[in-house]
Amino acid sequence: MQRMEGELTQTMTTWANKIGHLQIADNPRRGEPGTGEINYDFIFKLIDKSGYDGWVGCEYKPLTTTEAGLSWINQYR
């Protein structure tokens, strides 16, 4: 959404009741969360607040190794 629409927060809030699946990648370069401009702490809180209970797919390209690219998830367990 951020790449195509901009205004990620507003777009997610406006269409929250229509969202059936989320895929995440940071912007730009589609790296893992925390490597770009998106504030994932805020976004994950927004997702929780919206009541969304579906899957969140991680569709990003790790900037280094796969193992290092998964380390971001530890702070959200």
N, CA, C, O and CB atoms as a CASP TS submission, in Angstrom:
PFRMAT TS
TARGET T0000
AUTHOR 0000-0000-0000
METHOD Language model
MODEL 1
PARENT N/A
ATOM      1  N   MET     1       0.803  -1.195   0.000  1.00  0.00           N
ATOM      2  CA  MET     1       0.000   0.000   0.000  1.00  0.00           C
ATOM      3  C   MET     1       0.851   1.266   0.000  1.00  0.00           C
ATOM      4  O   MET     1       0.555   2.229  -0.708  1.00  0.00           O
ATOM      5  CB  MET     1      -0.916  -0.006   1.185  1.00  0.00           C
ATOM      6  N   GLN     2       1.914   1.248   0.806  1.00  0.00           N
ATOM      7  CA  GLN     2       2.737   2.457   0.915  1.00  0.00           C
ATOM      8  C   GLN     2       3.331   2.834  -0.430  1.00  0.00           C
ATOM      9  O   GLN     2       3.357   4.009  -0.795  1.00  0.00           O
ATOM     10  CB  GLN     2       3.854   2.257   1.941  1.00  0.00           C
ATOM     11  N   ARG     3       3.803   1.850  -1.158  1.00  0.00           N
ATOM     12  CA  ARG     3       4.425   2.134  -2.450  1.00  0.00           C
ATOM     13  C   ARG     3       3.422   2.616  -3.485  1.00  0.00           C
ATOM     14  O   ARG     3       3.706   3.531  -4.258  1.00  0.00           O
ATOM     15  CB  ARG     3       5.129   0.904  -2.966  1.00  0.00           C
ATOM     16  N   MET     4       2.255   2.001  -3.496  1.00  0.00           N
ATOM     17  CA  MET     4       1.272   2.310  -4.534  1.00  0.00           C
ATOM     18  C   MET     4       0.342   3.459  -4.160  1.00  0.00           C
ATOM     19  O   MET     4      -0.021   4.272  -5.011  1.00  0.00           O
ATOM     20  CB  MET     4       0.454   1.086  -4.836  1.00  0.00           C
ATOM     21  N   GLU     5      -0.042   3.525  -2.894  1.00  0.00           N
ATOM     22  CA  GLU     5      -1.032   4.502  -2.468  1.00  0.00           C
ATOM     23  C   GLU     5      -0.444   5.661  -1.671  1.00  0.00           C
ATOM     24  O   GLU     5      -0.951   6.781  -1.731  1.00  0.00           O
ATOM     25  CB  GLU     5      -2.079   3.824  -1.654  1.00  0.00           C
ATOM     26  N   GLY     6       0.646   5.387  -0.908  1.00  0.00           N
ATOM     27  CA  GLY     6       1.106   6.366   0.064  1.00  0.00           C
ATOM     28  C   GLY     6       0.093   6.410   1.202  1.00  0.00           C
ATOM     29  O   GLY     6      -0.879   5.654   1.188  1.00  0.00           O
ATOM     30  N   GLU     7       0.298   7.263   2.169  1.00  0.00           N
ATOM     31  CA  GLU     7      -0.670   7.407   3.255  1.00  0.00           C
ATOM     32  C   GLU     7      -1.106   6.046   3.810  1.00  0.00           C
ATOM     33  O   GLU     7      -2.299   5.756   3.894  1.00  0.00           O
ATOM     34  CB  GLU     7      -1.892   8.186   2.767  1.00  0.00           C
ATOM     35  N   LEU     8      -0.143   5.232   4.182  1.00  0.00           N
ATOM     36  CA  LEU     8      -0.400   3.865   4.637  1.00  0.00           C
ATOM     37  C   LEU     8      -1.412   3.808   5.773  1.00  0.00           C
ATOM     38  O   LEU     8      -2.352   3.014   5.724  1.00  0.00           O
ATOM     39  CB  LEU     8       0.890   3.218   5.079  1.00  0.00           C
ATOM     40  N   THR     9      -1.232   4.635   6.790  1.00  0.00           N
ATOM     41  CA  THR     9      -2.132   4.617   7.945  1.00  0.00           C
ATOM     42  C   THR     9      -3.561   4.946   7.539  1.00  0.00           C
ATOM     43  O   THR     9      -4.494   4.246   7.932  1.00  0.00           O
ATOM     44  CB  THR     9      -1.653   5.605   9.008  1.00  0.00           C
ATOM     45  N   GLN    10      -3.738   5.990   6.767  1.00  0.00           N
ATOM     46  CA  GLN    10      -5.084   6.390   6.336  1.00  0.00           C
ATOM     47  C   GLN    10      -5.725   5.315   5.467  1.00  0.00           C
ATOM     48  O   GLN    10      -6.906   5.010   5.633  1.00  0.00           O
ATOM     49  CB  GLN    10      -5.029   7.720   5.570  1.00  0.00           C
ATOM     50  N   THR    11      -4.969   4.743   4.553  1.00  0.00           N
ATOM     51  CA  THR    11      -5.508   3.708   3.679  1.00  0.00           C
ATOM     52  C   THR    11      -5.935   2.491   4.485  1.00  0.00           C
ATOM     53  O   THR    11      -7.010   1.940   4.250  1.00  0.00           O
ATOM     54  CB  THR    11      -4.478   3.308   2.623  1.00  0.00           C
ATOM     55  N   MET    12      -5.106   2.065   5.431  1.00  0.00           N
ATOM     56  CA  MET    12      -5.455   0.905   6.256  1.00  0.00           C
ATOM     57  C   MET    12      -6.681   1.185   7.118  1.00  0.00           C
ATOM     58  O   MET    12      -7.540   0.317   7.274  1.00  0.00           O
ATOM     59  CB  MET    12      -4.272   0.508   7.144  1.00  0.00           C
ATOM     60  N   THR    13      -6.767   2.378   7.674  1.00  0.00           N
ATOM     61  CA  THR    13      -7.909   2.737   8.519  1.00  0.00           C
ATOM     62  C   THR    13      -9.196   2.795   7.697  1.00  0.00           C
ATOM     63  O   THR    13     -10.236   2.299   8.131  1.00  0.00           O
ATOM     64  CB  THR    13      -7.661   4.091   9.213  1.00  0.00           C
ATOM     65  N   THR    14      -9.124   3.393   6.525  1.00  0.00           N
ATOM     66  CA  THR    14     -10.297   3.524   5.663  1.00  0.00           C
ATOM     67  C   THR    14     -10.837   2.170   5.222  1.00  0.00           C
ATOM     68  O   THR    14     -12.051   1.967   5.189  1.00  0.00           O
ATOM     69  CB  THR    14      -9.957   4.362   4.445  1.00  0.00           C
ATOM     70  N   TRP    15      -9.949   1.247   4.885  1.00  0.00           N
ATOM     71  CA  TRP    15     -10.361  -0.034   4.312  1.00  0.00           C
ATOM     72  C   TRP    15     -10.246  -1.212   5.274  1.00  0.00           C
ATOM     73  O   TRP    15     -10.301  -2.362   4.840  1.00  0.00           O
ATOM     74  CB  TRP    15      -9.546  -0.317   3.097  1.00  0.00           C
ATOM     75  N   ALA    16     -10.089  -0.955   6.556  1.00  0.00           N
ATOM     76  CA  ALA    16      -9.859  -2.020   7.542  1.00  0.00           C
ATOM     77  C   ALA    16     -10.903  -3.130   7.474  1.00  0.00           C
ATOM     78  O   ALA    16     -10.558  -4.304   7.606  1.00  0.00           O
ATOM     79  CB  ALA    16      -9.843  -1.434   8.937  1.00  0.00           C
ATOM     80  N   ASN    17     -12.154  -2.786   7.272  1.00  0.00           N
ATOM     81  CA  ASN    17     -13.208  -3.806   7.245  1.00  0.00           C
ATOM     82  C   ASN    17     -13.220  -4.609   5.951  1.00  0.00           C
ATOM     83  O   ASN    17     -13.979  -5.572   5.839  1.00  0.00           O
ATOM     84  CB  ASN    17     -14.556  -3.157   7.443  1.00  0.00           C
ATOM     85  N   LYS    18     -12.412  -4.245   4.985  1.00  0.00           N
ATOM     86  CA  LYS    18     -12.327  -4.961   3.706  1.00  0.00           C
ATOM     87  C   LYS    18     -11.041  -5.775   3.566  1.00  0.00           C
ATOM     88  O   LYS    18     -10.903  -6.558   2.626  1.00  0.00           O
ATOM     89  CB  LYS    18     -12.425  -3.976   2.558  1.00  0.00           C
ATOM     90  N   ILE    19     -10.104  -5.597   4.489  1.00  0.00           N
ATOM     91  CA  ILE    19      -8.807  -6.267   4.385  1.00  0.00           C
ATOM     92  C   ILE    19      -8.957  -7.725   4.795  1.00  0.00           C
ATOM     93  O   ILE    19      -9.421  -8.023   5.896  1.00  0.00           O
ATOM     94  CB  ILE    19      -7.741  -5.559   5.264  1.00  0.00           C
ATOM     95  N   GLY    20      -8.562  -8.632   3.903  1.00  0.00           N
ATOM     96  CA  GLY    20      -8.660 -10.058   4.177  1.00  0.00           C
ATOM     97  C   GLY    20      -7.314 -10.724   4.374  1.00  0.00           C
ATOM     98  O   GLY    20      -7.244 -11.834   4.901  1.00  0.00           O
ATOM     99  N   HIS    21      -6.248 -10.067   3.963  1.00  0.00           N
ATOM    100  CA  HIS    21      -4.902 -10.629   4.095  1.00  0.00           C
ATOM    101  C   HIS    21      -3.904  -9.479   4.026  1.00  0.00           C
ATOM    102  O   HIS    21      -4.073  -8.551   3.236  1.00  0.00           O
ATOM    103  CB  HIS    21      -4.610 -11.702   2.979  1.00  0.00           C
ATOM    104  N   LEU    22      -2.877  -9.543   4.846  1.00  0.00           N
ATOM    105  CA  LEU    22      -1.829  -8.525   4.834  1.00  0.00           C
ATOM    106  C   LEU    22      -0.500  -9.155   4.449  1.00  0.00           C
ATOM    107  O   LEU    22      -0.161 -10.246   4.907  1.00  0.00           O
ATOM    108  CB  LEU    22      -1.720  -7.832   6.208  1.00  0.00           C
ATOM    109  N   GLN    23       0.238  -8.466   3.616  1.00  0.00           N
ATOM    110  CA  GLN    23       1.606  -8.851   3.294  1.00  0.00           C
ATOM    111  C   GLN    23       2.485  -7.667   3.646  1.00  0.00           C
ATOM    112  O   GLN    23       2.151  -6.520   3.347  1.00  0.00           O
ATOM    113  CB  GLN    23       1.763  -9.265   1.778  1.00  0.00           C
ATOM    114  N   ILE    24       3.615  -7.952   4.284  1.00  0.00           N
ATOM    115  CA  ILE    24       4.484  -6.856   4.694  1.00  0.00           C
ATOM    116  C   ILE    24       5.858  -6.950   4.056  1.00  0.00           C
ATOM    117  O   ILE    24       6.389  -8.035   3.817  1.00  0.00           O
ATOM    118  CB  ILE    24       4.618  -6.833   6.199  1.00  0.00           C
ATOM    119  N   ALA    25       6.407  -5.793   3.793  1.00  0.00           N
ATOM    120  CA  ALA    25       7.784  -5.589   3.359  1.00  0.00           C
ATOM    121  C   ALA    25       8.049  -4.110   3.576  1.00  0.00           C
ATOM    122  O   ALA    25       7.156  -3.284   3.392  1.00  0.00           O
ATOM    123  CB  ALA    25       8.022  -6.031   1.839  1.00  0.00           C
ATOM    124  N   ASP    26       9.255  -3.774   3.962  1.00  0.00           N
ATOM    125  CA  ASP    26       9.529  -2.362   4.213  1.00  0.00           C
ATOM    126  C   ASP    26       9.697  -1.628   2.891  1.00  0.00           C
ATOM    127  O   ASP    26       9.929  -2.238   1.848  1.00  0.00           O
ATOM    128  CB  ASP    26      10.788  -2.191   5.092  1.00  0.00           C
ATOM    129  N   ASN    27       9.580  -0.340   2.954  1.00  0.00           N
ATOM    130  CA  ASN    27       9.643   0.505   1.775  1.00  0.00           C
ATOM    131  C   ASN    27      10.792   1.495   1.954  1.00  0.00           C
ATOM    132  O   ASN    27      10.904   2.062   3.041  1.00  0.00           O
ATOM    133  CB  ASN    27       8.290   1.246   1.538  1.00  0.00           C
ATOM    134  N   PRO    28      11.617   1.734   1.008  1.00  0.00           N
ATOM    135  CA  PRO    28      11.718   1.106  -0.304  1.00  0.00           C
ATOM    136  C   PRO    28      12.527  -0.199  -0.248  1.00  0.00           C
ATOM    137  O   PRO    28      12.945  -0.615   0.832  1.00  0.00           O
ATOM    138  CB  PRO    28      12.356   2.076  -1.300  1.00  0.00           C
ATOM    139  N   ARG    29      12.739  -0.814  -1.341  1.00  0.00           N
ATOM    140  CA  ARG    29      13.565  -2.017  -1.534  1.00  0.00           C
ATOM    141  C   ARG    29      12.936  -3.304  -1.017  1.00  0.00           C
ATOM    142  O   ARG    29      13.549  -4.361  -1.174  1.00  0.00           O
ATOM    143  CB  ARG    29      14.881  -1.825  -0.863  1.00  0.00           C
ATOM    144  N   ARG    30      11.768  -3.283  -0.419  1.00  0.00           N
ATOM    145  CA  ARG    30      11.068  -4.482   0.044  1.00  0.00           C
ATOM    146  C   ARG    30      11.899  -5.330   0.997  1.00  0.00           C
ATOM    147  O   ARG    30      11.843  -6.559   0.956  1.00  0.00           O
ATOM    148  CB  ARG    30      10.659  -5.318  -1.134  1.00  0.00           C
ATOM    149  N   GLY    31      12.671  -4.667   1.858  1.00  0.00           N
ATOM    150  CA  GLY    31      13.456  -5.365   2.877  1.00  0.00           C
ATOM    151  C   GLY    31      12.594  -5.759   4.063  1.00  0.00           C
ATOM    152  O   GLY    31      11.399  -5.464   4.107  1.00  0.00           O
ATOM    153  N   GLU    32      13.223  -6.434   5.031  1.00  0.00           N
ATOM    154  CA  GLU    32      12.503  -6.843   6.230  1.00  0.00           C
ATOM    155  C   GLU    32      12.089  -5.618   7.051  1.00  0.00           C
ATOM    156  O   GLU    32      12.695  -4.555   6.921  1.00  0.00           O
ATOM    157  CB  GLU    32      13.369  -7.793   7.081  1.00  0.00           C
ATOM    158  N   PRO    33      11.060  -5.759   7.895  1.00  0.00           N
ATOM    159  CA  PRO    33      10.635  -4.644   8.740  1.00  0.00           C
ATOM    160  C   PRO    33      11.803  -4.067   9.536  1.00  0.00           C
ATOM    161  O   PRO    33      12.627  -4.795  10.090  1.00  0.00           O
ATOM    162  CB  PRO    33       9.528  -5.093   9.690  1.00  0.00           C
ATOM    163  N   GLY    34      11.844  -2.741   9.574  1.00  0.00           N
ATOM    164  CA  GLY    34      12.909  -2.051  10.288  1.00  0.00           C
ATOM    165  C   GLY    34      14.054  -1.601   9.410  1.00  0.00           C
ATOM    166  O   GLY    34      15.012  -1.007   9.905  1.00  0.00           O
ATOM    167  N   THR    35      13.977  -1.869   8.113  1.00  0.00           N
ATOM    168  CA  THR    35      15.064  -1.487   7.209  1.00  0.00           C
ATOM    169  C   THR    35      14.690  -0.326   6.295  1.00  0.00           C
ATOM    170  O   THR    35      15.477   0.061   5.431  1.00  0.00           O
ATOM    171  CB  THR    35      15.475  -2.672   6.371  1.00  0.00           C
ATOM    172  N   GLY    36      13.508   0.225   6.478  1.00  0.00           N
ATOM    173  CA  GLY    36      13.055   1.303   5.604  1.00  0.00           C
ATOM    174  C   GLY    36      12.281   2.358   6.359  1.00  0.00           C
ATOM    175  O   GLY    36      12.561   2.637   7.525  1.00  0.00           O
ATOM    176  N   GLU    37      11.309   2.940   5.691  1.00  0.00           N
ATOM    177  CA  GLU    37      10.604   4.102   6.221  1.00  0.00           C
ATOM    178  C   GLU    37       9.345   3.786   7.020  1.00  0.00           C
ATOM    179  O   GLU    37       8.792   4.687   7.650  1.00  0.00           O
ATOM    180  CB  GLU    37      10.246   4.994   5.108  1.00  0.00           C
ATOM    181  N   ILE    38       8.877   2.554   7.017  1.00  0.00           N
ATOM    182  CA  ILE    38       7.622   2.223   7.696  1.00  0.00           C
ATOM    183  C   ILE    38       7.864   1.987   9.184  1.00  0.00           C
ATOM    184  O   ILE    38       8.781   1.260   9.567  1.00  0.00           O
ATOM    185  CB  ILE    38       6.972   0.979   7.056  1.00  0.00           C
ATOM    186  N   ASN    39       7.038   2.605  10.011  1.00  0.00           N
ATOM    187  CA  ASN    39       7.111   2.444  11.461  1.00  0.00           C
ATOM    188  C   ASN    39       6.262   1.233  11.842  1.00  0.00           C
ATOM    189  O   ASN    39       5.059   1.359  12.071  1.00  0.00           O
ATOM    190  CB  ASN    39       6.624   3.742  12.209  1.00  0.00           C
ATOM    191  N   TYR    40       6.886   0.073  11.908  1.00  0.00           N
ATOM    192  CA  TYR    40       6.134  -1.157  12.159  1.00  0.00           C
ATOM    193  C   TYR    40       5.589  -1.250  13.575  1.00  0.00           C
ATOM    194  O   TYR    40       4.573  -1.914  13.779  1.00  0.00           O
ATOM    195  CB  TYR    40       7.003  -2.347  11.885  1.00  0.00           C
ATOM    196  N   ASP    41       6.206  -0.625  14.554  1.00  0.00           N
ATOM    197  CA  ASP    41       5.603  -0.593  15.892  1.00  0.00           C
ATOM    198  C   ASP    41       4.204   0.016  15.791  1.00  0.00           C
ATOM    199  O   ASP    41       3.238  -0.534  16.319  1.00  0.00           O
ATOM    200  CB  ASP    41       6.493   0.221  16.895  1.00  0.00           C
ATOM    201  N   PHE    42       4.110   1.138  15.121  1.00  0.00           N
ATOM    202  CA  PHE    42       2.828   1.818  14.949  1.00  0.00           C
ATOM    203  C   PHE    42       1.867   0.986  14.103  1.00  0.00           C
ATOM    204  O   PHE    42       0.693   0.853  14.449  1.00  0.00           O
ATOM    205  CB  PHE    42       3.037   3.189  14.306  1.00  0.00           C
ATOM    206  N   ILE    43       2.354   0.429  13.003  1.00  0.00           N
ATOM    207  CA  ILE    43       1.499  -0.343  12.090  1.00  0.00           C
ATOM    208  C   ILE    43       0.928  -1.575  12.778  1.00  0.00           C
ATOM    209  O   ILE    43      -0.261  -1.860  12.634  1.00  0.00           O
ATOM    210  CB  ILE    43       2.286  -0.762  10.842  1.00  0.00           C
ATOM    211  N   PHE    44       1.751  -2.312  13.524  1.00  0.00           N
ATOM    212  CA  PHE    44       1.242  -3.505  14.205  1.00  0.00           C
ATOM    213  C   PHE    44       0.223  -3.141  15.283  1.00  0.00           C
ATOM    214  O   PHE    44      -0.729  -3.890  15.503  1.00  0.00           O
ATOM    215  CB  PHE    44       2.399  -4.295  14.826  1.00  0.00           C
ATOM    216  N   LYS    45       0.404  -2.018  15.951  1.00  0.00           N
ATOM    217  CA  LYS    45      -0.602  -1.551  16.924  1.00  0.00           C
ATOM    218  C   LYS    45      -1.895  -1.171  16.204  1.00  0.00           C
ATOM    219  O   LYS    45      -2.987  -1.450  16.701  1.00  0.00           O
ATOM    220  CB  LYS    45      -0.063  -0.336  17.736  1.00  0.00           C
ATOM    221  N   LEU    46      -1.778  -0.542  15.048  1.00  0.00           N
ATOM    222  CA  LEU    46      -2.946  -0.185  14.251  1.00  0.00           C
ATOM    223  C   LEU    46      -3.700  -1.441  13.807  1.00  0.00           C
ATOM    224  O   LEU    46      -4.930  -1.476  13.840  1.00  0.00           O
ATOM    225  CB  LEU    46      -2.525   0.649  13.026  1.00  0.00           C
ATOM    226  N   ILE    47      -2.964  -2.462  13.397  1.00  0.00           N
ATOM    227  CA  ILE    47      -3.585  -3.726  12.992  1.00  0.00           C
ATOM    228  C   ILE    47      -4.332  -4.343  14.170  1.00  0.00           C
ATOM    229  O   ILE    47      -5.476  -4.773  14.021  1.00  0.00           O
ATOM    230  CB  ILE    47      -2.519  -4.712  12.452  1.00  0.00           C
ATOM    231  N   ASP    48      -3.698  -4.389  15.338  1.00  0.00           N
ATOM    232  CA  ASP    48      -4.360  -4.925  16.533  1.00  0.00           C
ATOM    233  C   ASP    48      -5.625  -4.134  16.859  1.00  0.00           C
ATOM    234  O   ASP    48      -6.672  -4.718  17.138  1.00  0.00           O
ATOM    235  CB  ASP    48      -3.401  -4.902  17.734  1.00  0.00           C
ATOM    236  N   LYS    49      -5.528  -2.824  16.825  1.00  0.00           N
ATOM    237  CA  LYS    49      -6.659  -1.953  17.154  1.00  0.00           C
ATOM    238  C   LYS    49      -7.820  -2.145  16.176  1.00  0.00           C
ATOM    239  O   LYS    49      -8.981  -2.003  16.559  1.00  0.00           O
ATOM    240  CB  LYS    49      -6.214  -0.487  17.153  1.00  0.00           C
ATOM    241  N   SER    50      -7.517  -2.464  14.931  1.00  0.00           N
ATOM    242  CA  SER    50      -8.559  -2.625  13.912  1.00  0.00           C
ATOM    243  C   SER    50      -9.391  -3.884  14.115  1.00  0.00           C
ATOM    244  O   SER    50     -10.480  -4.010  13.556  1.00  0.00           O
ATOM    245  CB  SER    50      -7.934  -2.652  12.536  1.00  0.00           C
ATOM    246  N   GLY    51      -8.874  -4.822  14.919  1.00  0.00           N
ATOM    247  CA  GLY    51      -9.580  -6.081  15.123  1.00  0.00           C
ATOM    248  C   GLY    51      -9.239  -7.142  14.089  1.00  0.00           C
ATOM    249  O   GLY    51      -9.808  -8.233  14.110  1.00  0.00           O
ATOM    250  N   TYR    52      -8.322  -6.836  13.189  1.00  0.00           N
ATOM    251  CA  TYR    52      -7.912  -7.811  12.173  1.00  0.00           C
ATOM    252  C   TYR    52      -7.359  -9.045  12.857  1.00  0.00           C
ATOM    253  O   TYR    52      -6.500  -8.947  13.733  1.00  0.00           O
ATOM    254  CB  TYR    52      -6.858  -7.207  11.207  1.00  0.00           C
ATOM    255  N   ASP    53      -7.859 -10.222  12.451  1.00  0.00           N
ATOM    256  CA  ASP    53      -7.370 -11.457  13.063  1.00  0.00           C
ATOM    257  C   ASP    53      -6.900 -12.473  12.028  1.00  0.00           C
ATOM    258  O   ASP    53      -6.838 -13.671  12.304  1.00  0.00           O
ATOM    259  CB  ASP    53      -8.453 -12.071  13.922  1.00  0.00           C
ATOM    260  N   GLY    54      -6.571 -11.986  10.842  1.00  0.00           N
ATOM    261  CA  GLY    54      -6.100 -12.870   9.782  1.00  0.00           C
ATOM    262  C   GLY    54      -4.590 -13.021   9.785  1.00  0.00           C
ATOM    263  O   GLY    54      -3.899 -12.594  10.709  1.00  0.00           O
ATOM    264  N   TRP    55      -4.108 -13.633   8.739  1.00  0.00           N
ATOM    265  CA  TRP    55      -2.677 -13.868   8.573  1.00  0.00           C
ATOM    266  C   TRP    55      -1.963 -12.597   8.133  1.00  0.00           C
ATOM    267  O   TRP    55      -2.540 -11.727   7.480  1.00  0.00           O
ATOM    268  CB  TRP    55      -2.433 -14.987   7.560  1.00  0.00           C
ATOM    269  N   VAL    56      -0.695 -12.517   8.508  1.00  0.00           N
ATOM    270  CA  VAL    56       0.193 -11.468   8.016  1.00  0.00           C
ATOM    271  C   VAL    56       1.341 -12.186   7.319  1.00  0.00           C
ATOM    272  O   VAL    56       2.160 -12.841   7.962  1.00  0.00           O
ATOM    273  CB  VAL    56       0.708 -10.517   9.185  1.00  0.00           C
ATOM    274  N   GLY    57       1.389 -12.056   6.010  1.00  0.00           N
ATOM    275  CA  GLY    57       2.440 -12.695   5.234  1.00  0.00           C
ATOM    276  C   GLY    57       3.666 -11.804   5.143  1.00  0.00           C
ATOM    277  O   GLY    57       3.555 -10.596   4.933  1.00  0.00           O
ATOM    278  N   CYS    58       4.814 -12.397   5.300  1.00  0.00           N
ATOM    279  CA  CYS    58       6.079 -11.663   5.204  1.00  0.00           C
ATOM    280  C   CYS    58       6.649 -11.905   3.811  1.00  0.00           C
ATOM    281  O   CYS    58       7.202 -12.968   3.531  1.00  0.00           O
ATOM    282  CB  CYS    58       7.099 -12.110   6.325  1.00  0.00           C
ATOM    283  N   GLU    59       6.511 -10.924   2.958  1.00  0.00           N
ATOM    284  CA  GLU    59       6.945 -11.066   1.570  1.00  0.00           C
ATOM    285  C   GLU    59       8.021 -10.031   1.268  1.00  0.00           C
ATOM    286  O   GLU    59       7.818  -9.092   0.499  1.00  0.00           O
ATOM    287  CB  GLU    59       5.748 -10.913   0.594  1.00  0.00           C
ATOM    288  N   TYR    60       9.165 -10.236   1.898  1.00  0.00           N
ATOM    289  CA  TYR    60      10.257  -9.289   1.731  1.00  0.00           C
ATOM    290  C   TYR    60      11.526 -10.016   1.308  1.00  0.00           C
ATOM    291  O   TYR    60      11.609 -11.243   1.361  1.00  0.00           O
ATOM    292  CB  TYR    60      10.496  -8.504   3.027  1.00  0.00           C
ATOM    293  N   LYS    61      12.503  -9.234   0.891  1.00  0.00           N
ATOM    294  CA  LYS    61      13.810  -9.760   0.487  1.00  0.00           C
ATOM    295  C   LYS    61      14.809  -9.390   1.575  1.00  0.00           C
ATOM    296  O   LYS    61      15.169  -8.220   1.702  1.00  0.00           O
ATOM    297  CB  LYS    61      14.258  -9.193  -0.919  1.00  0.00           C
ATOM    298  N   PRO    62      15.269 -10.367   2.367  1.00  0.00           N
ATOM    299  CA  PRO    62      16.236 -10.040   3.426  1.00  0.00           C
ATOM    300  C   PRO    62      17.447  -9.317   2.840  1.00  0.00           C
ATOM    301  O   PRO    62      17.955  -9.680   1.779  1.00  0.00           O
ATOM    302  CB  PRO    62      16.688 -11.321   4.169  1.00  0.00           C
ATOM    303  N   LEU    63      17.889  -8.302   3.547  1.00  0.00           N
ATOM    304  CA  LEU    63      19.028  -7.528   3.053  1.00  0.00           C
ATOM    305  C   LEU    63      20.346  -8.261   3.255  1.00  0.00           C
ATOM    306  O   LEU    63      21.338  -7.951   2.596  1.00  0.00           O
ATOM    307  CB  LEU    63      19.083  -6.179   3.743  1.00  0.00           C
ATOM    308  N   THR    64      20.361  -9.245   4.176  1.00  0.00           N
ATOM    309  CA  THR    64      21.572 -10.053   4.390  1.00  0.00           C
ATOM    310  C   THR    64      21.170 -11.524   4.332  1.00  0.00           C
ATOM    311  O   THR    64      20.674 -11.988   3.306  1.00  0.00           O
ATOM    312  CB  THR    64      22.267  -9.708   5.769  1.00  0.00           C
ATOM    313  N   THR    65      21.376 -12.254   5.413  1.00  0.00           N
ATOM    314  CA  THR    65      21.016 -13.675   5.431  1.00  0.00           C
ATOM    315  C   THR    65      19.559 -13.864   5.853  1.00  0.00           C
ATOM    316  O   THR    65      18.956 -12.967   6.442  1.00  0.00           O
ATOM    317  CB  THR    65      21.946 -14.453   6.381  1.00  0.00           C
ATOM    318  N   THR    66      19.008 -15.017   5.551  1.00  0.00           N
ATOM    319  CA  THR    66      17.642 -15.327   5.970  1.00  0.00           C
ATOM    320  C   THR    66      17.511 -15.256   7.484  1.00  0.00           C
ATOM    321  O   THR    66      16.552 -14.679   7.997  1.00  0.00           O
ATOM    322  CB  THR    66      17.226 -16.714   5.470  1.00  0.00           C
ATOM    323  N   GLU    67      18.468 -15.837   8.203  1.00  0.00           N
ATOM    324  CA  GLU    67      18.419 -15.839   9.669  1.00  0.00           C
ATOM    325  C   GLU    67      18.416 -14.414  10.221  1.00  0.00           C
ATOM    326  O   GLU    67      17.609 -14.086  11.091  1.00  0.00           O
ATOM    327  CB  GLU    67      19.610 -16.624  10.245  1.00  0.00           C
ATOM    328  N   ALA    68      19.297 -13.586   9.728  1.00  0.00           N
ATOM    329  CA  ALA    68      19.349 -12.188  10.177  1.00  0.00           C
ATOM    330  C   ALA    68      18.069 -11.455   9.783  1.00  0.00           C
ATOM    331  O   ALA    68      17.590 -10.593  10.520  1.00  0.00           O
ATOM    332  CB  ALA    68      20.582 -11.468   9.580  1.00  0.00           C
ATOM    333  N   GLY    69      17.525 -11.798   8.630  1.00  0.00           N
ATOM    334  CA  GLY    69      16.309 -11.164   8.146  1.00  0.00           C
ATOM    335  C   GLY    69      15.073 -11.505   8.948  1.00  0.00           C
ATOM    336  O   GLY    69      14.048 -10.836   8.815  1.00  0.00           O
ATOM    337  N   LEU    70      15.147 -12.535   9.780  1.00  0.00           N
ATOM    338  CA  LEU    70      14.020 -12.918  10.638  1.00  0.00           C
ATOM    339  C   LEU    70      14.134 -12.371  12.053  1.00  0.00           C
ATOM    340  O   LEU    70      13.199 -12.510  12.841  1.00  0.00           O
ATOM    341  CB  LEU    70      13.906 -14.417  10.695  1.00  0.00           C
ATOM    342  N   SER    71      15.247 -11.759  12.385  1.00  0.00           N
ATOM    343  CA  SER    71      15.479 -11.323  13.765  1.00  0.00           C
ATOM    344  C   SER    71      14.513 -10.232  14.225  1.00  0.00           C
ATOM    345  O   SER    71      14.280 -10.100  15.427  1.00  0.00           O
ATOM    346  CB  SER    71      16.894 -10.826  13.908  1.00  0.00           C
ATOM    347  N   TRP    72      13.951  -9.455  13.319  1.00  0.00           N
ATOM    348  CA  TRP    72      13.024  -8.385  13.684  1.00  0.00           C
ATOM    349  C   TRP    72      11.812  -8.911  14.447  1.00  0.00           C
ATOM    350  O   TRP    72      11.239  -8.201  15.274  1.00  0.00           O
ATOM    351  CB  TRP    72      12.565  -7.647  12.440  1.00  0.00           C
ATOM    352  N   ILE    73      11.419 -10.158  14.169  1.00  0.00           N
ATOM    353  CA  ILE    73      10.179 -10.685  14.749  1.00  0.00           C
ATOM    354  C   ILE    73      10.272 -10.897  16.261  1.00  0.00           C
ATOM    355  O   ILE    73       9.248 -10.938  16.943  1.00  0.00           O
ATOM    356  CB  ILE    73       9.816 -11.993  14.081  1.00  0.00           C
ATOM    357  N   ASN    74      11.483 -11.030  16.785  1.00  0.00           N
ATOM    358  CA  ASN    74      11.655 -11.275  18.225  1.00  0.00           C
ATOM    359  C   ASN    74      11.020 -10.195  19.093  1.00  0.00           C
ATOM    360  O   ASN    74      10.521 -10.498  20.177  1.00  0.00           O
ATOM    361  CB  ASN    74      13.127 -11.377  18.556  1.00  0.00           C
ATOM    362  N   GLN    75      11.025  -8.964  18.650  1.00  0.00           N
ATOM    363  CA  GLN    75      10.456  -7.886  19.461  1.00  0.00           C
ATOM    364  C   GLN    75       8.928  -7.887  19.478  1.00  0.00           C
ATOM    365  O   GLN    75       8.324  -7.154  20.261  1.00  0.00           O
ATOM    366  CB  GLN    75      10.947  -6.556  18.951  1.00  0.00           C
ATOM    367  N   TYR    76       8.295  -8.698  18.629  1.00  0.00           N
ATOM    368  CA  TYR    76       6.832  -8.732  18.565  1.00  0.00           C
ATOM    369  C   TYR    76       6.237 -10.025  19.101  1.00  0.00           C
ATOM    370  O   TYR    76       5.036 -10.252  18.951  1.00  0.00           O
ATOM    371  CB  TYR    76       6.383  -8.532  17.150  1.00  0.00           C
ATOM    372  N   ARG    77       7.032 -10.865  19.714  1.00  0.00           N
ATOM    373  CA  ARG    77       6.515 -12.131  20.263  1.00  0.00           C
ATOM    374  C   ARG    77       5.755 -11.900  21.523  1.00  0.00           C
ATOM    375  O   ARG    77       5.250 -12.848  22.122  1.00  0.00           O
ATOM    376  CB  ARG    77       7.634 -13.112  20.524  1.00  0.00           C
TER
END
